[in-house]
Amino acid sequence: MLASLIETAGAVQLLAALPAAGLVIGWRLAGTPPLPRTRHVLALVALLATAALVPLDAARVLGLAPDAVWRPAAWLPGVTWQPLLALALAAAGLVGALLPGRGTWVTLLLLAAPVATGHSVSVTPHPLMVGADVVHLLVGAFWAGGLLALARLLADRAADPRHALDVAGRFSALAAWSVGLIVVSGLGMAWLVLGGRWTPLLTTAWGHLLLLKIALVAGVLPIAGWNRWRLLPALHRALAAESGTHDVPRRTTETESGAVQATPDALDVSPGPADAEPVPRHAPPEATDARPGAVALHLNTVAVLASLRRAVGWEALVLAALLTVTGVLTTQSPHEMTAAAAVSAETTPATVASVVPVIGSDARELIAAAPAELGAPTDAAPETITPAERGR
C-alpha cells in the first residue's frame, strides 16, 4: 500500500511538473500559447505531490505502515535530505510560474524535483546519470507542454487557422529534433541503471515498466510523424487554396497571456448586395459563398483541422500515459531489483537450499555457515543499503 502511494505521488509529480515547465519552454522557443492559469495550477499540483513524498518516503525508510504519515512524530526521524531538496525546488518552481516575463524561466526548477527524488542520484557515475536525466526531462517537458498548448490552440474554434498552422509547424520542427535527444538520453540512462545488463528488462518489475515505456514511445512517434508530414502540409495546402478564392478579414484579440494576435473576423463580409445582412463566419459554406470551388475548399480546411485536432489529442493521451509510467519508474529502486535478479541468476539450486531460513536451535549455526557455502569470507560485514541507494 505504501509503495502504491509513493508511485502515485511520483506519477502526479511528473504529470504536473513537466507540462508546467514545458509551457514555458514551448512559449519561448516555438511561440505556443503560454496558458498562465494552467501553468499556475500545474505547478501547484507538482508542489503538493512533492510535499506528499516527504512523509511517504520517510515511512518507507523506517518500514512504517501507510497510516503513519498522519503522525509526524513517527516518520520525522526517517526524513532524508533528497525529498526536502525536491520540495524546496518545487516551491521555487511555483514562484517562477507566478512571475511575469523572463522570470518564468524559474519554473524550470520544477524539473529538478524529480531528479532529487528519483533514482538518478544513486546511479554511478553520478554526473553522467544526472546529466542524462536532466536532458531527458527538459526534452520531455518541451514535448508535453508544447503539445498541451497546441491542443488548447486547436480547440479554440475562433482562432485563426493560419496562426495555428504557424505555431504547429514551429513546434513540430523542434519536436522532431528532440526525438533524438529523448532516445539517446533514455538509452544511456537505462544502460547505467541496469549496469550494462539487459537481462533485468525481462526478469524484474522495473524492467517490465521500462519496456512498457519504450512501447509507448514507439506508439507516440508515428502519431507525431503523421501530424508533421501529412496533416500539417495538408492544412497548408487547404489554406493556400482557400486564400486564393476569397480573403478573410482580420480582427485583433487579446490572448490569455495579454498578447495581441490577428484572427478572422466573426462576420463574413464577402461582396454581395448592399442591403444584405452579414452572415456569421461559422455558417454553412453554402450560405457564405455559392461558388462550388469555394465550398469544397472550405470543407477541406475544416476536415483537415478536425483530423489534426484528433491526432494531437491522441498524441497527448499517449504522452500522459508515458509520463505516468515514468513517474512510477522514478520512485522505484532499480538497484535492488537488478541486484536481486543478478543473485537469482548466479545462485545454484544447492546454494539456495542451504540458505533457506530454519527455525530451531541449530538455525544460528546454519546461518553462520551460509557465507562459507556461498564462497564469501565468514567474517565479512553485512552489506548495508543507505536510503540514497534505496532509489532516492
N, C-alpha and C positions, 0 to 999 in steps of 0.2 A: 504493500500500500504506500509506504513512504517513497519507494523508488518510483512508483507511478506519479506521485505528486511532484517529485523533482523533475521527472521527464516532462510533465505537463507545463510546469513553470518555465523550463528551458525552451520548450516549443513556443510558448506565448511570448517569451522574451525575444526570440528571433523573428517571429511573425510580426511583431510591432517595431522592433529596433531597425531592422533592415529597410522596410518601406519608409520609415520616418527619415532615416538618413539618406535613402535613395531619392526621396522627393527633392532634397536639396541638391544632390549631385546632378540629377536629371534636369533640374531647373537651370543650373549654371552651365551645364555642358550641352544639353540638347534643346533647351528652351521649352521644356514641358511645363505645364501649369504647376505652380508651387504648392497649391492647396494648403494654405497655412493652418486652417482649422483642423483639417485631417491630420496634418503633421503634429499639431499640439496634442491631439487625442492619442495618437500612436506613441509619441514619446512618453506620455503619462502612463500608458499601459505597460510600456517597456520598463519604466522605473518601478512600477508596482510588482511586476513579475520578478525583477531583480531583487527587490526587497524581500519577497517571499522565499527566495533561495537562501537567504541568510539563516533563518531558523531551521529550514528543511535540511540544509547541508550540515549544520551543527548537530542536528538529531541523528543524521546518518553517521557522522564521525563517532558519536557516542553510543550508537546502537540503540537508540531510544525508539519508542513507539510513536506513530504519527501524531497522537493527541498530545505529545509532549511539547509541540510547537506553541501551544497556548500557555505554557508555563515557562516564562523566560529564565527563571532560576534553574530550570533543568537543562536547557540547551545552551545557555550562555558560555559555560566552560568549553564547549566544543567549537566555538566560533573561530574560524581561521581568517587570515588577512585577505585571501583572494575574494571571497564574497563581499567583504567590506569595501575593497578597492573597486569592485564592479558596481556596487551601489553608489559610490561617490562619482564614478564616471557616468553612470546613467543619470544621476541628478544634474551633473554639468551638461549632459546632452539635452535634457529637458529645458534647461535655461537657454541653451543655444537655439532650440526650436522656437522659443518665445521671442528671441531677439530679432530685430529687423535688419535688412541689408546684409552686409558681409558677415555680421555676427552669427548668421545662421550656419556658417561652416562649423561652429562649435557643436552642432547637432551630431556631427560625425563621431563624437566621443561615445555615442550610444553603441557604436560597433565595437568599442574596446571592452565593453562589459561582457559579452560572450567569450571574448578571448581570455579574460581574467577568470571566469568561472568554468571554462571548458577544459579539455584535456591537453591543450597546446602547451601549457606551462610545465607539464610533466613528461613531455616527449623530448628526447635529445636528438640532435643538437638544438638547444633552445632557440637561438637566433633564427635558424633556418625554418624551424617549425612555426614559430610565431610570425615570422615574415610571410610565409606562405598562407597562414591563416588570415592575416590582415588583408592581403591581396584578394583572397577568396571572398572575404566578407565585403570588401569595397566593391568588387565587381558584381557580386550578388545583390548588394544594396542598390546599385545603379539599375540593374535589371528589374528588381522588384518595385522600386519607387517610380521609375520611369514608366513601367507597364501600368501601374495603378493610375498615374496621372494621365496616361494616354487613354485608358479605358474611360476615365471620367470625361475627358475631352470628347471622345467619340459618342458618349452617351448624351451629350448636350445637343439636342436636335436643332437649337438655334445657332450653333457655332458655324462659322464659315468652313465648308469642306476643304477649301484651298489652304486655309490655315492648319486644319487637322492633317492634311497631306504633308505640309511642310514640316510640322513637328514630328509626325510619324516617320518621315524619311530620315531626319537627323537622328532620331532615337534609334531607328533600325540599323543605320550605318554604324553607330558606335556599339550597339549591342552585338553586331556581327563580329567586330574586332574583339569584344570582350569574351567571346566564347573560348578562344584560345587560352586566355588567362585563367578562365574557370577550370578548363580541363587540365592544364599543366599544373596549376597550384593544387587542385584536388588530387591528382595522381601522386604528386610529391608528398602531400600530407598523408595519404593512405600508405605509401611506401615507408614513411618514417614511423607511423603508428604501428604498422604490422611488423616492423623490424626486418623488412626485406623479404618476408614470407607471405605468400598469397594463400596458403592453406587455411588460415583462420577465417578467410572470407566464407568458407563453406562449413566451418566447424564451430563458429561462435555466433551468438545473437547479434553482436556488434557487426560482424562481417555480413550477416544477412541484411541488416539495416543499410549497410553501405551498398550492397548490391541493389537494394530497392531504390536508394538514392540515384545510383547510376542509371537504373532503368527509367526513373522519372526524368532525368536529364536527357536521356535518349528519346524520350517521348515528347519533351517540350521543344527540342531543336527543330524537328520537321514543321511544327506549327509556326515557329518563328521564321523559318525559311520560306514557308508558304506566304506569310504576310509580306516579307520583304521582296520576294522575286515574282510573286504572282498578283497579289491583291493591290499592293501599292502602285505598281505600273498600270494595272487595270484602272484604278481610280484616277491616275494622272491622265490616261488617255480619255476617259469619260469626261473629266472636267475640261480638258483641252477641246474636245469636240463640242461640248455644250457651250463653252465660251465663244465659239465661232458662230453660234446661231443667235444668241442674244446676250446682252450684258446685264448683269445683276447689280443694281445699285448697292452701295455700302452705307452702313451707319456705324458709329463707334459705340462700343460698350465697355464698361469697366469690369475687369475680371476680378476674381477673388483676391488676387494679390494687389489690386489697385492699378494695374497696368491697363492701358487703353489699347484695344485692338479693333480692327475693322471686321465687321460681319455683314452678311447680306441684310438688306432692309427687310422689315417684316411684311411689307406690301410690295406686290409686283406692279411696276409702273410701265409695262410694255406698251408700245404705241397702240392706240385704239381710239375710239370715238371720244370726243372731248367731254361728253356728259356721262361717260361710262363710270360705273362705280369701281373703286380699287378692289382688286381680288387678293385675298390672303395668299401669302407665299406658299403655304403648305396645302393649298387646294389641289385637287387632281390636275394632272398635266393638261388634260383636255380643256380645263377651264382657263388656264393661263396662256396657252398657245395652241392654236388649232393646227399648226403645221405638223404633219406626221413625223418628219425627221426630228423636230424638237421634242416631241412627246417621247419617242424611243430613247433619245439621248438622256432625257431627264430620268426616265425609269431605269436606265442602265446605271446612272450615277447612284441612285437610291439603292439599287440592288448590290452594287459593289460596296457601298458604305455599310450596308447591313451585314454582308459577308465579313468585312473587316472587323466590325463590332463583335460578331460572334467569335471569330478566330482569336481576337485579343482577349475575350472573356475566357475561352478555353485555356489559352496560354497562362492567364492569371490564376486559374484554378489549379492547373498542374504545378505552377510555381509555388502556390500556397502549400500544396501537399509536400513539395520538395523542401520548403523551409521547415515544415513540421517535422519531417524525418531528420533533418539536420539538427534541429533543436534537441531531439531525443538523443542523437549521436553524441552531441557535445556534453550531455550530462552523464553519460555512461563512462565506465572505466575500461578503455580498450586494453590497457596494460594487464589487468587482472584476467581478462578474457583470453587474450593471446597467450599469456603465461600458462594458464590452465590448459589450453589446447596443446601447447608445446609439451607440457609434462605428460598429458594423456597420451600423446603420440609417441613419446620416447620411453614410456614406462611399460615393462613387460607384464604379462598376467601374473607371473610368480611374484614379482615385486609388489604388485597391487595387493595380492592376497596377504603378504607379510605385514602390511601396514594398516589392515582393517582394524578399526577400534575394537578393543576387547575389554569386557567388563569382568573383573575378578582380581584376585590377589596378585596374579602374575602380569597384570596389564602394564605396570611401570617398567618391568624388565623387558617386555616385548617392545615397548615404545622406545626405550633406550637403545635397544639393539637394532631398531629400524634403520637409523642412518648408516650403520655398517653394511647392511644389506643393500642399501642404495648406492654404496661406493663413496660415501661422504665421511669426513672425519667425525668421530663421535663427540668431540669436544667443540664442534663448530657452534657458534652462537646462532640462535634462530633469527631468521630474516624478518625484519620489521618493515612495515609499509607506512609511510608517513601520509598524512591527509593529502598533501600535494600529489603523491604518487597514486592515490586512490581515484585519480581522474580529475583532480581540481586543477 
